[in-house]
């Protein structure tokens, strides 16, 4: 089956790392340290092994000043002079709902004492 699309059709922008075609000034922030990123692909990024230590936990990725998101490092591999990290997007927390959750948990504890 063939699908014909009109001239000028642009697929919608995807979210995540795969929508970045080339890292202009991409960087990764781990704690207070910031390191340059060599390349980004869907599900990971690569840095220079000589400059960047083995990272773990949560990191923030930036494209210039634009925050791409917070990612959890799942795996790290070093090959020659490049260190690559496999990541997954960290879940975002709705901090506005936290007080409501505290009230709900307090109510549930109170109900359990009856």
N, C-alpha and C positions, 0 to 999 in steps of 0.2 A: 504494500500500500504506500503510495506516495503522498506526501504532505506538502502543499504549496503554501508558502507564507508571502504576504505582501512585501513589496520593496520597502526598506526602511524599518522592518521589524527588528526590535531589540528585545532580547529576553530580559526578564526582570533581574535586577541585581540580586545575587545570592549573598547570604550572610555567612560569616566565618572566614577562615583563612584562604579558602580556595578562590575567593573573589579577587584576591590581590595578585595581579599579574607579575609585578616585579617590585621588590622592596626598594623604594627610593631611599629613605633614611630610616628604615625599620630598626627597632631596637627592642630588647627584652629587659625588663626591670625585675630583679630578684632582690627583695629587701630594699636596701638603699643603693645597690650597685646597678649600673646600666651598661649593657653590652650591645654592640652592633650585631645585626642579623645579616647573614650572607644571602639566604634565600628562605622563602616560605612556601609551603605546599599544603594541601588539604590534610590536616591532621598532624602537622609538625613544622619545625623550622631548623635551620642549621646555623652554626656560629663557628668562629675560628677556635680550634682546640687549644692553641697556645695562649689565647687571651681570656678564655672563659672557663671557669672551673665546672665540675659536674654539678648541675643544678638539680634540685628536687623540690617538691611541694608546689606551691602556687606561684606563678609568674604573671606579669602584665606585659602584653605586647602592644607596641606603638608603631604607627606609620607616621613618622614625623611627630607632630603633636597630637594626632588623632589616636585615641585609645581604642584599640581593636577588641580588647576584652581580657578577661582573666582566665588563665588556662592552668590545668593541673598536669604536671609532667608525669607521664606513665612509664617512659623508658628512655634511656640515653645510650647512644652508640658512638664510638669514636673510630673513625677511619681516616688514616693518613693525617692530614692537618685540619680535618673538619669534624666537629662534634654535632651530631644530629639528635634532636629530641622529638619524641612522639608525645603528643599532648591531646587532651580533650578539654572542651570548654567547661569551666567551673560553673556550677549553678549559682544564679544570682539570688541574693537574699533581699526580701522586701522588708527593710528595716522599719517601715511605717506600721507593719502588722505585728511587730514584736510585742509591744505593750498589750495588744489584744490577745496574743497567745499566752502571755503571762497571766492575764486575767482568767482566761479559759482554764489554764492549768491549775490556778488557785481554786477556781470553782470546782474542778474535778476532784481536787484533794479534799476540799470541804465536804463534797457529796459523799466521798468514800469514808468519812469519819462517822457518818450517821449510822 
